[in-house]
Amino acid sequence: MQDSPVGEPLPPTQLFGPFELIQRISVGGMAEVFQARHRQSGAVVALKRILPQYAQHEDFVLMFLDEARLTATIQHANVAQVYD
């Protein structure tokens, strides 16, 4: 996928697994966050994925997965729930 500016809608054919990427919300040092829609349920979610240049580096992938596991344990009304 080409880099798109934050906040600019993406072409409707940008798919990532069962999700259609709608808009890039933010990008950081190791990952980017999108507004996305689950293609089966229609649920709108925030989807975070590791940047392509780090996806082949085992240490970065492990850090990314550790962050997801840790975040999934947080249960609070002001924190988004991790589903997958």
N, CA, C and O atoms as a CHARMM CRD file, in Angstrom:
* protein
*
  336
    1    1 MET  N      0.82900  -1.16600   0.00000 PROA 1      0.00000
    2    1 MET  CA     0.00000   0.00000   0.00000 PROA 1      0.00000
    3    1 MET  C      0.87800   1.23500   0.00000 PROA 1      0.00000
    4    1 MET  O      1.88400   1.29800   0.70700 PROA 1      0.00000
    5    2 GLN  N      0.49700   2.19300  -0.78300 PROA 2      0.00000
    6    2 GLN  CA     1.21500   3.45100  -0.77900 PROA 2      0.00000
    7    2 GLN  C      0.93700   4.17200   0.52200 PROA 2      0.00000
    8    2 GLN  O     -0.11900   3.99400   1.13000 PROA 2      0.00000
    9    3 ASP  N      1.89500   4.99400   0.95200 PROA 3      0.00000
   10    3 ASP  CA     1.65200   5.82500   2.11600 PROA 3      0.00000
   11    3 ASP  C      0.59900   6.84400   1.75400 PROA 3      0.00000
   12    3 ASP  O      0.66600   7.46900   0.69500 PROA 3      0.00000
   13    4 SER  N     -0.37600   7.01400   2.62900 PROA 4      0.00000
   14    4 SER  CA    -1.39100   8.03100   2.41300 PROA 4      0.00000
   15    4 SER  C     -1.30600   9.01200   3.56100 PROA 4      0.00000
   16    4 SER  O     -0.97300   8.63700   4.68600 PROA 4      0.00000
   17    5 PRO  N     -1.60600  10.26100   3.28200 PROA 5      0.00000
   18    5 PRO  CA    -1.56700  11.24900   4.35700 PROA 5      0.00000
   19    5 PRO  C     -2.57900  10.89600   5.44900 PROA 5      0.00000
   20    5 PRO  O     -3.61700  10.29300   5.17700 PROA 5      0.00000
   21    6 VAL  N     -2.26700  11.27200   6.66300 PROA 6      0.00000
   22    6 VAL  CA    -3.16600  11.04100   7.78600 PROA 6      0.00000
   23    6 VAL  C     -4.45700  11.79800   7.52400 PROA 6      0.00000
   24    6 VAL  O     -4.43800  12.96600   7.13600 PROA 6      0.00000
   25    7 GLY  N     -5.57900  11.11900   7.74100 PROA 7      0.00000
   26    7 GLY  CA    -6.88100  11.75100   7.60800 PROA 7      0.00000
   27    7 GLY  C     -7.47600  11.73900   6.22400 PROA 7      0.00000
   28    7 GLY  O     -8.64000  12.10300   6.05300 PROA 7      0.00000
   29    8 GLU  N     -6.71500  11.33300   5.23600 PROA 8      0.00000
   30    8 GLU  CA    -7.22400  11.30900   3.86300 PROA 8      0.00000
   31    8 GLU  C     -7.82700   9.93900   3.57200 PROA 8      0.00000
   32    8 GLU  O     -7.18100   8.92000   3.81400 PROA 8      0.00000
   33    9 PRO  N     -9.07500   9.90000   3.04500 PROA 9      0.00000
   34    9 PRO  CA    -9.69700   8.60100   2.75600 PROA 9      0.00000
   35    9 PRO  C     -8.85600   7.77200   1.78900 PROA 9      0.00000
   36    9 PRO  O     -8.19900   8.30900   0.89700 PROA 9      0.00000
   37   10 LEU  N     -8.88800   6.46500   1.98100 PROA 10     0.00000
   38   10 LEU  CA    -8.16900   5.53800   1.11800 PROA 10     0.00000
   39   10 LEU  C     -9.09300   5.03700   0.02100 PROA 10     0.00000
   40   10 LEU  O    -10.31300   5.10100   0.17300 PROA 10     0.00000
   41   11 PRO  N     -8.54100   4.53900  -1.08200 PROA 11     0.00000
   42   11 PRO  CA    -9.39600   3.90300  -2.09200 PROA 11     0.00000
   43   11 PRO  C    -10.15500   2.74300  -1.45100 PROA 11     0.00000
   44   11 PRO  O     -9.60700   2.08300  -0.56800 PROA 11     0.00000
   45   12 PRO  N    -11.40000   2.46900  -1.86200 PROA 12     0.00000
   46   12 PRO  CA   -12.21400   1.45800  -1.19200 PROA 12     0.00000
   47   12 PRO  C    -11.71300   0.03400  -1.33500 PROA 12     0.00000
   48   12 PRO  O    -12.25100  -0.86600  -0.69000 PROA 12     0.00000
   49   13 THR  N    -10.70300  -0.20000  -2.15700 PROA 13     0.00000
   50   13 THR  CA   -10.22400  -1.56300  -2.36100 PROA 13     0.00000
   51   13 THR  C     -9.04600  -1.92300  -1.46000 PROA 13     0.00000
   52   13 THR  O     -8.44600  -2.98400  -1.63300 PROA 13     0.00000
   53   14 GLN  N     -8.70100  -1.06000  -0.50200 PROA 14     0.00000
   54   14 GLN  CA    -7.57600  -1.34500   0.37900 PROA 14     0.00000
   55   14 GLN  C     -8.03100  -2.32000   1.45800 PROA 14     0.00000
   56   14 GLN  O     -8.73900  -1.93600   2.38800 PROA 14     0.00000
   57   15 LEU  N     -7.62400  -3.58500   1.33300 PROA 15     0.00000
   58   15 LEU  CA    -8.05500  -4.62400   2.26200 PROA 15     0.00000
   59   15 LEU  C     -6.87800  -5.09500   3.10100 PROA 15     0.00000
   60   15 LEU  O     -5.73200  -5.10300   2.65100 PROA 15     0.00000
   61   16 PHE  N     -7.18900  -5.48800   4.33300 PROA 16     0.00000
   62   16 PHE  CA    -6.19700  -6.05800   5.23200 PROA 16     0.00000
   63   16 PHE  C     -6.91100  -7.16100   6.00500 PROA 16     0.00000
   64   16 PHE  O     -7.65400  -6.88700   6.94700 PROA 16     0.00000
   65   17 GLY  N     -6.68100  -8.40200   5.60300 PROA 17     0.00000
   66   17 GLY  CA    -7.41500  -9.51800   6.19400 PROA 17     0.00000
   67   17 GLY  C     -8.90200  -9.30600   5.96900 PROA 17     0.00000
   68   17 GLY  O     -9.32300  -9.00200   4.85300 PROA 17     0.00000
   69   18 PRO  N     -9.70600  -9.46500   7.02000 PROA 18     0.00000
   70   18 PRO  CA   -11.15600  -9.30400   6.85900 PROA 18     0.00000
   71   18 PRO  C    -11.61200  -7.84300   6.93400 PROA 18     0.00000
   72   18 PRO  O    -12.81100  -7.57500   7.01400 PROA 18     0.00000
   73   19 PHE  N    -10.67500  -6.90600   6.90900 PROA 19     0.00000
   74   19 PHE  CA   -11.00200  -5.49400   7.07800 PROA 19     0.00000
   75   19 PHE  C    -10.78800  -4.69700   5.79700 PROA 19     0.00000
   76   19 PHE  O     -9.87900  -4.97300   5.01400 PROA 19     0.00000
   77   20 GLU  N    -11.64800  -3.70300   5.60400 PROA 20     0.00000
   78   20 GLU  CA   -11.46100  -2.69900   4.55900 PROA 20     0.00000
   79   20 GLU  C    -10.91400  -1.45800   5.25500 PROA 20     0.00000
   80   20 GLU  O    -11.54000  -0.92700   6.17300 PROA 20     0.00000
   81   21 LEU  N     -9.74900  -1.00000   4.81700 PROA 21     0.00000
   82   21 LEU  CA    -9.15200   0.18400   5.41700 PROA 21     0.00000
   83   21 LEU  C     -9.84400   1.41300   4.84900 PROA 21     0.00000
   84   21 LEU  O     -9.92200   1.58300   3.63200 PROA 21     0.00000
   85   22 ILE  N    -10.34200   2.26200   5.72500 PROA 22     0.00000
   86   22 ILE  CA   -11.10200   3.43800   5.30600 PROA 22     0.00000
   87   22 ILE  C    -10.20900   4.67000   5.26000 PROA 22     0.00000
   88   22 ILE  O    -10.18200   5.39400   4.26400 PROA 22     0.00000
   89   23 GLN  N     -9.47600   4.90100   6.34900 PROA 23     0.00000
   90   23 GLN  CA    -8.69400   6.12700   6.47400 PROA 23     0.00000
   91   23 GLN  C     -7.53800   5.90000   7.41900 PROA 23     0.00000
   92   23 GLN  O     -7.69500   5.25500   8.45700 PROA 23     0.00000
   93   24 ARG  N     -6.37400   6.42700   7.06700 PROA 24     0.00000
   94   24 ARG  CA    -5.22500   6.36400   7.97400 PROA 24     0.00000
   95   24 ARG  C     -5.41500   7.44400   9.02100 PROA 24     0.00000
   96   24 ARG  O     -5.57300   8.62100   8.69700 PROA 24     0.00000
   97   25 ILE  N     -5.39700   7.03000  10.28300 PROA 25     0.00000
   98   25 ILE  CA    -5.60000   7.96000  11.39000 PROA 25     0.00000
   99   25 ILE  C     -4.27700   8.54000  11.86100 PROA 25     0.00000
  100   25 ILE  O     -4.17000   9.73700  12.13000 PROA 25     0.00000
  101   26 SER  N     -3.26600   7.67300  11.95900 PROA 26     0.00000
  102   26 SER  CA    -1.98800   8.11300  12.50700 PROA 26     0.00000
  103   26 SER  C     -0.88700   7.15700  12.08100 PROA 26     0.00000
  104   26 SER  O     -1.14300   6.01700  11.69400 PROA 26     0.00000
  105   27 VAL  N      0.34000   7.64300  12.16100 PROA 27     0.00000
  106   27 VAL  CA     1.50000   6.79100  11.91600 PROA 27     0.00000
  107   27 VAL  C      2.56300   7.17100  12.93600 PROA 27     0.00000
  108   27 VAL  O      2.78000   8.34800  13.22300 PROA 27     0.00000
  109   28 GLY  N      3.22300   6.14600  13.47700 PROA 28     0.00000
  110   28 GLY  CA     4.26900   6.37600  14.46700 PROA 28     0.00000
  111   28 GLY  C      5.56800   5.75800  14.01300 PROA 28     0.00000
  112   28 GLY  O      5.75900   5.48700  12.82700 PROA 28     0.00000
  113   29 GLY  N      6.45300   5.53900  14.95000 PROA 29     0.00000
  114   29 GLY  CA     7.76900   5.02700  14.62800 PROA 29     0.00000
  115   29 GLY  C      7.78600   3.58000  14.17400 PROA 29     0.00000
  116   29 GLY  O      8.68800   3.16500  13.44700 PROA 29     0.00000
  117   30 MET  N      6.77800   2.79600  14.60600 PROA 30     0.00000
  118   30 MET  CA     6.80200   1.37400  14.32400 PROA 30     0.00000
  119   30 MET  C      5.49800   0.85400  13.71500 PROA 30     0.00000
  120   30 MET  O      5.46200  -0.25300  13.17800 PROA 30     0.00000
  121   31 ALA  N      4.43200   1.64600  13.79600 PROA 31     0.00000
  122   31 ALA  CA     3.13600   1.15900  13.32800 PROA 31     0.00000
  123   31 ALA  C      2.27700   2.31100  12.81600 PROA 31     0.00000
  124   31 ALA  O      2.59600   3.48600  13.00100 PROA 31     0.00000
  125   32 GLU  N      1.17600   1.93300  12.16400 PROA 32     0.00000
  126   32 GLU  CA     0.20700   2.90800  11.68000 PROA 32     0.00000
  127   32 GLU  C     -1.18100   2.45000  12.11800 PROA 32     0.00000
  128   32 GLU  O     -1.42500   1.25800  12.30300 PROA 32     0.00000
  129   33 VAL  N     -2.08500   3.41700  12.28300 PROA 33     0.00000
  130   33 VAL  CA    -3.43300   3.12900  12.74900 PROA 33     0.00000
  131   33 VAL  C     -4.42300   3.60400  11.69500 PROA 33     0.00000
  132   33 VAL  O     -4.30500   4.70600  11.15800 PROA 33     0.00000
  133   34 PHE  N     -5.39700   2.75500  11.41100 PROA 34     0.00000
  134   34 PHE  CA    -6.42300   3.04300  10.42200 PROA 34     0.00000
  135   34 PHE  C     -7.80200   2.96900  11.03400 PROA 34     0.00000
  136   34 PHE  O     -8.02300   2.23300  11.99500 PROA 34     0.00000
  137   35 GLN  N     -8.72800   3.72500  10.48200 PROA 35     0.00000
  138   35 GLN  CA   -10.14000   3.46100  10.68200 PROA 35     0.00000
  139   35 GLN  C    -10.44400   2.37500   9.66000 PROA 35     0.00000
  140   35 GLN  O    -10.08400   2.49900   8.48900 PROA 35     0.00000
  141   36 ALA  N    -11.10400   1.31400  10.10200 PROA 36     0.00000
  142   36 ALA  CA   -11.35800   0.18100   9.22200 PROA 36     0.00000
  143   36 ALA  C    -12.75600  -0.36900   9.48500 PROA 36     0.00000
  144   36 ALA  O    -13.35800  -0.10400  10.52600 PROA 36     0.00000
  145   37 ARG  N    -13.25600  -1.13400   8.52900 PROA 37     0.00000
  146   37 ARG  CA   -14.56800  -1.76900   8.65600 PROA 37     0.00000
  147   37 ARG  C    -14.40400  -3.26400   8.44000 PROA 37     0.00000
  148   37 ARG  O    -13.79000  -3.70300   7.46700 PROA 37     0.00000
  149   38 HSD  N    -14.96500  -4.04300   9.36900 PROA 38     0.00000
  150   38 HSD  CA   -14.96400  -5.48900   9.20200 PROA 38     0.00000
  151   38 HSD  C    -15.93500  -5.81900   8.07600 PROA 38     0.00000
  152   38 HSD  O    -17.09600  -5.41300   8.12100 PROA 38     0.00000
  153   39 ARG  N    -15.47600  -6.54400   7.07800 PROA 39     0.00000
  154   39 ARG  CA   -16.27700  -6.76500   5.86700 PROA 39     0.00000
  155   39 ARG  C    -17.50400  -7.63100   6.11700 PROA 39     0.00000
  156   39 ARG  O    -18.48700  -7.50400   5.38700 PROA 39     0.00000
  157   40 GLN  N    -17.48700  -8.50000   7.11200 PROA 40     0.00000
  158   40 GLN  CA   -18.65700  -9.35100   7.37000 PROA 40     0.00000
  159   40 GLN  C    -19.65200  -8.69300   8.32400 PROA 40     0.00000
  160   40 GLN  O    -20.85000  -8.64900   8.04400 PROA 40     0.00000
  161   41 SER  N    -19.15500  -8.18400   9.44600 PROA 41     0.00000
  162   41 SER  CA   -20.06600  -7.63300  10.46100 PROA 41     0.00000
  163   41 SER  C    -20.40600  -6.16900  10.22800 PROA 41     0.00000
  164   41 SER  O    -21.42800  -5.68000  10.71000 PROA 41     0.00000
  165   42 GLY  N    -19.54600  -5.46500   9.48600 PROA 42     0.00000
  166   42 GLY  CA   -19.75100  -4.03500   9.27800 PROA 42     0.00000
  167   42 GLY  C    -19.24900  -3.18000  10.42600 PROA 42     0.00000
  168   42 GLY  O    -19.35500  -1.95500  10.36900 PROA 42     0.00000
  169   43 ALA  N    -18.69700  -3.80400  11.47800 PROA 43     0.00000
  170   43 ALA  CA   -18.19200  -3.05600  12.62800 PROA 43     0.00000
  171   43 ALA  C    -17.05500  -2.13300  12.20500 PROA 43     0.00000
  172   43 ALA  O    -16.16500  -2.53200  11.45300 PROA 43     0.00000
  173   44 VAL  N    -17.09400  -0.89800  12.69600 PROA 44     0.00000
  174   44 VAL  CA   -16.02000   0.06000  12.42400 PROA 44     0.00000
  175   44 VAL  C    -15.05200   0.00400  13.60100 PROA 44     0.00000
  176   44 VAL  O    -15.45800   0.08300  14.76100 PROA 44     0.00000
  177   45 VAL  N    -13.76700  -0.13400  13.28500 PROA 45     0.00000
  178   45 VAL  CA   -12.74100  -0.33800  14.30800 PROA 45     0.00000
  179   45 VAL  C    -11.52500   0.52500  14.02300 PROA 45     0.00000
  180   45 VAL  O    -11.37900   1.07900  12.93300 PROA 45     0.00000
  181   46 ALA  N    -10.65900   0.63000  15.01500 PROA 46     0.00000
  182   46 ALA  CA    -9.31000   1.16700  14.81600 PROA 46     0.00000
  183   46 ALA  C     -8.41900  -0.04700  14.61300 PROA 46     0.00000
  184   46 ALA  O     -8.44400  -0.98100  15.41600 PROA 46     0.00000
  185   47 LEU  N     -7.64300  -0.03900  13.55900 PROA 47     0.00000
  186   47 LEU  CA    -6.77500  -1.16800  13.23100 PROA 47     0.00000
  187   47 LEU  C     -5.33300  -0.67300  13.23200 PROA 47     0.00000
  188   47 LEU  O     -4.98100   0.26100  12.51100 PROA 47     0.00000
  189   48 LYS  N     -4.51500  -1.30700  14.04500 PROA 48     0.00000
  190   48 LYS  CA    -3.10100  -0.94900  14.11900 PROA 48     0.00000
  191   48 LYS  C     -2.28400  -2.04500  13.45900 PROA 48     0.00000
  192   48 LYS  O     -2.46800  -3.22800  13.74800 PROA 48     0.00000
  193   49 ARG  N     -1.38800  -1.65400  12.57900 PROA 49     0.00000
  194   49 ARG  CA    -0.52400  -2.66500  11.96100 PROA 49     0.00000
  195   49 ARG  C      0.91900  -2.15500  11.92000 PROA 49     0.00000
  196   49 ARG  O      1.18200  -0.95700  11.81100 PROA 49     0.00000
  197   50 ILE  N      1.81600  -3.09400  12.01100 PROA 50     0.00000
  198   50 ILE  CA     3.24200  -2.78400  12.00000 PROA 50     0.00000
  199   50 ILE  C      3.61900  -2.24400  10.62200 PROA 50     0.00000
  200   50 ILE  O      3.08100  -2.68400   9.60600 PROA 50     0.00000
  201   51 LEU  N      4.53500  -1.30200  10.59800 PROA 51     0.00000
  202   51 LEU  CA     4.98500  -0.74300   9.32200 PROA 51     0.00000
  203   51 LEU  C      5.73400  -1.80400   8.51300 PROA 51     0.00000
  204   51 LEU  O      6.43000  -2.64300   9.08400 PROA 51     0.00000
  205   52 PRO  N      5.59500  -1.76700   7.19300 PROA 52     0.00000
  206   52 PRO  CA     6.20000  -2.80300   6.34400 PROA 52     0.00000
  207   52 PRO  C      7.69900  -2.98100   6.55700 PROA 52     0.00000
  208   52 PRO  O      8.19700  -4.10500   6.49000 PROA 52     0.00000
  209   53 GLN  N      8.42700  -1.89700   6.81100 PROA 53     0.00000
  210   53 GLN  CA     9.87700  -2.01500   6.95900 PROA 53     0.00000
  211   53 GLN  C     10.28500  -2.75900   8.23100 PROA 53     0.00000
  212   53 GLN  O     11.44500  -3.14700   8.37500 PROA 53     0.00000
  213   54 TYR  N      9.32900  -2.96300   9.16600 PROA 54     0.00000
  214   54 TYR  CA     9.63400  -3.69400  10.39400 PROA 54     0.00000
  215   54 TYR  C      8.99700  -5.07900  10.42300 PROA 54     0.00000
  216   54 TYR  O      9.29700  -5.87600  11.31200 PROA 54     0.00000
  217   55 ALA  N      8.13800  -5.37100   9.48300 PROA 55     0.00000
  218   55 ALA  CA     7.38000  -6.62700   9.49800 PROA 55     0.00000
  219   55 ALA  C      8.26800  -7.86100   9.36000 PROA 55     0.00000
  220   55 ALA  O      7.86100  -8.95000   9.76600 PROA 55     0.00000
  221   56 GLN  N      9.45500  -7.72300   8.80500 PROA 56     0.00000
  222   56 GLN  CA    10.35700  -8.86300   8.62900 PROA 56     0.00000
  223   56 GLN  C     11.40900  -8.96200   9.73000 PROA 56     0.00000
  224   56 GLN  O     12.26400  -9.84800   9.69800 PROA 56     0.00000
  225   57 HSD  N     11.34600  -8.05100  10.70600 PROA 57     0.00000
  226   57 HSD  CA    12.31700  -8.05600  11.80400 PROA 57     0.00000
  227   57 HSD  C     11.67500  -8.68600  13.03900 PROA 57     0.00000
  228   57 HSD  O     10.76300  -8.11400  13.63500 PROA 57     0.00000
  229   58 GLU  N     12.15400  -9.85600  13.41000 PROA 58     0.00000
  230   58 GLU  CA    11.55000 -10.63000  14.48500 PROA 58     0.00000
  231   58 GLU  C     11.42600  -9.83600  15.78200 PROA 58     0.00000
  232   58 GLU  O     10.40500  -9.93800  16.46300 PROA 58     0.00000
  233   59 ASP  N     12.44000  -9.04700  16.14000 PROA 59     0.00000
  234   59 ASP  CA    12.39100  -8.28600  17.38800 PROA 59     0.00000
  235   59 ASP  C     11.23500  -7.27900  17.38700 PROA 59     0.00000
  236   59 ASP  O     10.53500  -7.13400  18.38800 PROA 59     0.00000
  237   60 PHE  N     11.04100  -6.59300  16.27000 PROA 60     0.00000
  238   60 PHE  CA     9.95400  -5.62000  16.17300 PROA 60     0.00000
  239   60 PHE  C      8.59600  -6.31100  16.20400 PROA 60     0.00000
  240   60 PHE  O      7.66700  -5.82600  16.85100 PROA 60     0.00000
  241   61 VAL  N      8.47600  -7.42800  15.51500 PROA 61     0.00000
  242   61 VAL  CA     7.21100  -8.17900  15.50800 PROA 61     0.00000
  243   61 VAL  C      6.88400  -8.65300  16.91800 PROA 61     0.00000
  244   61 VAL  O      5.73400  -8.56400  17.34800 PROA 61     0.00000
  245   62 LEU  N      7.87700  -9.15400  17.64000 PROA 62     0.00000
  246   62 LEU  CA     7.64900  -9.60400  19.01400 PROA 62     0.00000
  247   62 LEU  C      7.23800  -8.45400  19.91900 PROA 62     0.00000
  248   62 LEU  O      6.35400  -8.62500  20.75800 PROA 62     0.00000
  249   63 MET  N      7.85700  -7.28300  19.77200 PROA 63     0.00000
  250   63 MET  CA     7.46400  -6.11100  20.55900 PROA 63     0.00000
  251   63 MET  C      6.02500  -5.70000  20.24700 PROA 63     0.00000
  252   63 MET  O      5.25800  -5.36400  21.15000 PROA 63     0.00000
  253   64 PHE  N      5.66700  -5.72800  18.96900 PROA 64     0.00000
  254   64 PHE  CA     4.31700  -5.36800  18.53600 PROA 64     0.00000
  255   64 PHE  C      3.29200  -6.32700  19.14400 PROA 64     0.00000
  256   64 PHE  O      2.26000  -5.89300  19.65700 PROA 64     0.00000
  257   65 LEU  N      3.57300  -7.62000  19.08700 PROA 65     0.00000
  258   65 LEU  CA     2.66600  -8.62200  19.64800 PROA 65     0.00000
  259   65 LEU  C      2.58100  -8.51700  21.17000 PROA 65     0.00000
  260   65 LEU  O      1.50200  -8.66900  21.74300 PROA 65     0.00000
  261   66 ASP  N      3.71200  -8.25800  21.82400 PROA 66     0.00000
  262   66 ASP  CA     3.71200  -8.07100  23.27800 PROA 66     0.00000
  263   66 ASP  C      2.83200  -6.88200  23.66800 PROA 66     0.00000
  264   66 ASP  O      2.07700  -6.95400  24.63700 PROA 66     0.00000
  265   67 GLU  N      2.93300  -5.79600  22.91200 PROA 67     0.00000
  266   67 GLU  CA     2.10700  -4.61700  23.17500 PROA 67     0.00000
  267   67 GLU  C      0.62100  -4.97000  23.04800 PROA 67     0.00000
  268   67 GLU  O     -0.18800  -4.57100  23.88600 PROA 67     0.00000
  269   68 ALA  N      0.26800  -5.71200  22.00600 PROA 68     0.00000
  270   68 ALA  CA    -1.13000  -6.10300  21.80200 PROA 68     0.00000
  271   68 ALA  C     -1.62300  -6.98500  22.94800 PROA 68     0.00000
  272   68 ALA  O     -2.73200  -6.79200  23.44600 PROA 68     0.00000
  273   69 ARG  N     -0.81300  -7.94300  23.36400 PROA 69     0.00000
  274   69 ARG  CA    -1.21200  -8.82900  24.47100 PROA 69     0.00000
  275   69 ARG  C     -1.41200  -8.05100  25.76600 PROA 69     0.00000
  276   69 ARG  O     -2.38500  -8.27000  26.48800 PROA 69     0.00000
  277   70 LEU  N     -0.49300  -7.15100  26.05100 PROA 70     0.00000
  278   70 LEU  CA    -0.58900  -6.35100  27.26600 PROA 70     0.00000
  279   70 LEU  C     -1.81100  -5.43500  27.21100 PROA 70     0.00000
  280   70 LEU  O     -2.55700  -5.33300  28.18500 PROA 70     0.00000
  281   71 THR  N     -2.01300  -4.78200  26.09200 PROA 71     0.00000
  282   71 THR  CA    -3.15500  -3.87900  25.93700 PROA 71     0.00000
  283   71 THR  C     -4.47300  -4.63100  26.04600 PROA 71     0.00000
  284   71 THR  O     -5.44900  -4.08600  26.56200 PROA 71     0.00000
  285   72 ALA  N     -4.52100  -5.85400  25.57600 PROA 72     0.00000
  286   72 ALA  CA    -5.74900  -6.65600  25.63900 PROA 72     0.00000
  287   72 ALA  C     -6.16600  -6.96000  27.07100 PROA 72     0.00000
  288   72 ALA  O     -7.32900  -7.28100  27.31200 PROA 72     0.00000
  289   73 THR  N     -5.25500  -6.86800  28.01900 PROA 73     0.00000
  290   73 THR  CA    -5.59700  -7.14900  29.42100 PROA 73     0.00000
  291   73 THR  C     -6.23400  -5.94500  30.11100 PROA 73     0.00000
  292   73 THR  O     -6.78400  -6.09100  31.20300 PROA 73     0.00000
  293   74 ILE  N     -6.17400  -4.77000  29.50700 PROA 74     0.00000
  294   74 ILE  CA    -6.71600  -3.55600  30.11900 PROA 74     0.00000
  295   74 ILE  C     -8.22600  -3.50000  29.89900 PROA 74     0.00000
  296   74 ILE  O     -8.70500  -3.59500  28.76900 PROA 74     0.00000
  297   75 GLN  N     -8.95300  -3.34700  30.97700 PROA 75     0.00000
  298   75 GLN  CA   -10.41000  -3.22100  30.93000 PROA 75     0.00000
  299   75 GLN  C    -10.78500  -1.89600  31.59000 PROA 75     0.00000
  300   75 GLN  O    -10.78600  -1.78300  32.81600 PROA 75     0.00000
  301   76 HSD  N    -11.10500  -0.89400  30.76800 PROA 76     0.00000
  302   76 HSD  CA   -11.45900   0.42500  31.29200 PROA 76     0.00000
  303   76 HSD  C    -12.33400   1.13600  30.27900 PROA 76     0.00000
  304   76 HSD  O    -12.14100   0.98100  29.07300 PROA 76     0.00000
  305   77 ALA  N    -13.29700   1.91700  30.75900 PROA 77     0.00000
  306   77 ALA  CA   -14.23400   2.61400  29.87900 PROA 77     0.00000
  307   77 ALA  C    -13.54300   3.60700  28.94100 PROA 77     0.00000
  308   77 ALA  O    -14.07600   3.91900  27.87600 PROA 77     0.00000
  309   78 ASN  N    -12.37100   4.10200  29.31800 PROA 78     0.00000
  310   78 ASN  CA   -11.67300   5.10500  28.50000 PROA 78     0.00000
  311   78 ASN  C    -10.55800   4.52000  27.64100 PROA 78     0.00000
  312   78 ASN  O     -9.76400   5.25900  27.05900 PROA 78     0.00000
  313   79 VAL  N    -10.49900   3.20000  27.56200 PROA 79     0.00000
  314   79 VAL  CA    -9.47700   2.52500  26.75500 PROA 79     0.00000
  315   79 VAL  C    -10.16900   1.60800  25.75500 PROA 79     0.00000
  316   79 VAL  O    -11.03600   0.81300  26.11800 PROA 79     0.00000
  317   80 ALA  N     -9.77800   1.73000  24.49900 PROA 80     0.00000
  318   80 ALA  CA   -10.37000   0.87600  23.46600 PROA 80     0.00000
  319   80 ALA  C    -10.08900  -0.59600  23.75000 PROA 80     0.00000
  320   80 ALA  O     -8.99100  -0.94800  24.18200 PROA 80     0.00000
  321   81 GLN  N    -11.06400  -1.44400  23.51200 PROA 81     0.00000
  322   81 GLN  CA   -10.91900  -2.87500  23.72700 PROA 81     0.00000
  323   81 GLN  C    -10.17300  -3.50900  22.55600 PROA 81     0.00000
  324   81 GLN  O    -10.46400  -3.20600  21.39900 PROA 81     0.00000
  325   82 VAL  N     -9.22600  -4.37400  22.84400 PROA 82     0.00000
  326   82 VAL  CA    -8.50400  -5.11200  21.81500 PROA 82     0.00000
  327   82 VAL  C     -9.26600  -6.40700  21.54100 PROA 82     0.00000
  328   82 VAL  O     -9.56800  -7.15900  22.46800 PROA 82     0.00000
  329   83 TYR  N     -9.57600  -6.66800  20.27700 PROA 83     0.00000
  330   83 TYR  CA   -10.32500  -7.86200  19.91700 PROA 83     0.00000
  331   83 TYR  C     -9.47300  -8.91800  19.22700 PROA 83     0.00000
  332   83 TYR  O     -9.73000 -10.11100  19.38900 PROA 83     0.00000
  333   84 ASP  N     -8.48900  -8.51700  18.47900 PROA 84     0.00000
  334   84 ASP  CA    -7.74900  -9.48800  17.67900 PROA 84     0.00000
  335   84 ASP  C     -6.33300  -9.00400  17.49000 PROA 84     0.00000
  336   84 ASP  O     -5.53200  -9.67700  16.84000 PROA 84     0.00000
